[in-house]
């Protein structure tokens, strides 16, 4: 959706897809190579290239998870329109876990074991050294959808909010996007660029993936790679991984274990029921929770 909205001439989406400025409670615990803006001035600078009259968009997915973002957004832009896309909890957590492993926030490659670590991680233990946002590892809190949406209910009028179901977006991408454009008040007949963005992958080797990040140079470059000779070696390695990195480092994601998916659906059934009542929609049937054993 970020890419599709960004292709609309009446909308400006900054190159920094997820600045996460309004989620102050989820700030990274250390500076990143491309730091997230921490001041309103720095945040607004992201939109400096926008043309006069364009709508300005921010695609930070953590705003739904954040306890502070809704109030912070309302404080700066009370006229903002809020779009949330919700996915069936078990499938979402499976995809999220793969992404966090790929992004080096998670070092536990088994989702079931990662979920079992939540009590320890709430106490600040068993956090991977490479994890710059430990709150991301509290998986079960990410699917408390109704609680999250109600934080926005407290700040924004109902006509300023649009909640989408991921299944609808996948089944009728064009129709869903046209409804979003109408919600935003822009021309719904403009052709939009469509593409498959951020497909899920599985990391073959955490060590090799960590090496790829270290070869990026700069502040993260290892001391042993200083000097011209080492820089040439590093450059050749970067070129190699650049040409065939995805094939070497990643593979197609495995099929989720059905036993784990069933366990997660039983666990999150109350949330699905509550969300369905909140949205006045039968999500239990849509998401297959009516057939739980």
Secondary structure in CASP SS format (residue, H / E / C, confidence):
PFRMAT SS
TARGET T0000
AUTHOR 0000-0000-0000
METHOD secondary structure of the structure
MODEL  1
X C 1.00
X H 1.00
X H 1.00
X H 1.00
X H 1.00
X H 1.00
X C 1.00
X C 1.00
X C 1.00
X C 1.00
X E 1.00
X E 1.00
X E 1.00
X C 1.00
X C 1.00
X C 1.00
X C 1.00
X C 1.00
X C 1.00
X C 1.00
X C 1.00
X C 1.00
X C 1.00
X H 1.00
X H 1.00
X H 1.00
X C 1.00
X C 1.00
X C 1.00
X C 1.00
X C 1.00
X C 1.00
X C 1.00
X C 1.00
X C 1.00
X C 1.00
X C 1.00
X C 1.00
X C 1.00
X H 1.00
X H 1.00
X H 1.00
X H 1.00
X H 1.00
X H 1.00
X C 1.00
X C 1.00
X C 1.00
X C 1.00
X C 1.00
X C 1.00
X C 1.00
X C 1.00
X C 1.00
X E 1.00
X E 1.00
X E 1.00
X C 1.00
X C 1.00
X C 1.00
X C 1.00
X H 1.00
X H 1.00
X H 1.00
X H 1.00
X C 1.00
X C 1.00
X C 1.00
X H 1.00
X H 1.00
X H 1.00
X H 1.00
X H 1.00
X H 1.00
X H 1.00
X H 1.00
X C 1.00
X C 1.00
X C 1.00
X C 1.00
X C 1.00
X E 1.00
X E 1.00
X E 1.00
X E 1.00
X E 1.00
X C 1.00
X C 1.00
X H 1.00
X H 1.00
X H 1.00
X H 1.00
X H 1.00
X H 1.00
X H 1.00
X H 1.00
X H 1.00
X H 1.00
X H 1.00
X H 1.00
X H 1.00
X H 1.00
X C 1.00
X C 1.00
X C 1.00
X C 1.00
X C 1.00
X C 1.00
X C 1.00
X C 1.00
X H 1.00
X H 1.00
X H 1.00
X H 1.00
X H 1.00
X H 1.00
X C 1.00
X H 1.00
X H 1.00
X H 1.00
X H 1.00
X H 1.00
X C 1.00
X C 1.00
X C 1.00
X C 1.00
X C 1.00
X C 1.00
X C 1.00
X C 1.00
X C 1.00
X C 1.00
X C 1.00
X H 1.00
X H 1.00
X H 1.00
X H 1.00
X C 1.00
X H 1.00
X H 1.00
X H 1.00
X H 1.00
X H 1.00
X C 1.00
X H 1.00
X H 1.00
X H 1.00
X H 1.00
X H 1.00
X H 1.00
X H 1.00
X H 1.00
X H 1.00
X C 1.00
X C 1.00
X C 1.00
X C 1.00
X H 1.00
X H 1.00
X H 1.00
X E 1.00
X E 1.00
X E 1.00
X E 1.00
X E 1.00
X H 1.00
X H 1.00
X H 1.00
X H 1.00
X H 1.00
X H 1.00
X C 1.00
X H 1.00
X H 1.00
X H 1.00
X H 1.00
X H 1.00
X H 1.00
X H 1.00
X H 1.00
X H 1.00
X H 1.00
X H 1.00
X H 1.00
X C 1.00
X C 1.00
X C 1.00
X C 1.00
X C 1.00
X C 1.00
X C 1.00
X C 1.00
X C 1.00
X C 1.00
X C 1.00
X C 1.00
X C 1.00
X C 1.00
X C 1.00
X C 1.00
X E 1.00
X E 1.00
X E 1.00
X C 1.00
X C 1.00
X H 1.00
X H 1.00
X H 1.00
X H 1.00
X H 1.00
X H 1.00
X H 1.00
X H 1.00
X H 1.00
X C 1.00
X C 1.00
X C 1.00
X H 1.00
X H 1.00
X H 1.00
X C 1.00
X C 1.00
X H 1.00
X H 1.00
X H 1.00
X C 1.00
X C 1.00
X H 1.00
X H 1.00
X H 1.00
X H 1.00
X H 1.00
X H 1.00
X H 1.00
X H 1.00
X H 1.00
X H 1.00
X H 1.00
X H 1.00
X H 1.00
X H 1.00
X H 1.00
X H 1.00
X H 1.00
X H 1.00
X H 1.00
X H 1.00
X H 1.00
X H 1.00
X E 1.00
X E 1.00
X E 1.00
X C 1.00
X C 1.00
X C 1.00
X C 1.00
X C 1.00
X H 1.00
X H 1.00
X H 1.00
X H 1.00
X H 1.00
X H 1.00
X H 1.00
X H 1.00
X H 1.00
X H 1.00
X H 1.00
X H 1.00
X H 1.00
X H 1.00
X H 1.00
X H 1.00
X H 1.00
X H 1.00
X H 1.00
X H 1.00
X H 1.00
X H 1.00
X C 1.00
X C 1.00
X C 1.00
X H 1.00
X H 1.00
X H 1.00
X H 1.00
X C 1.00
X C 1.00
X H 1.00
X H 1.00
X H 1.00
X C 1.00
X C 1.00
END
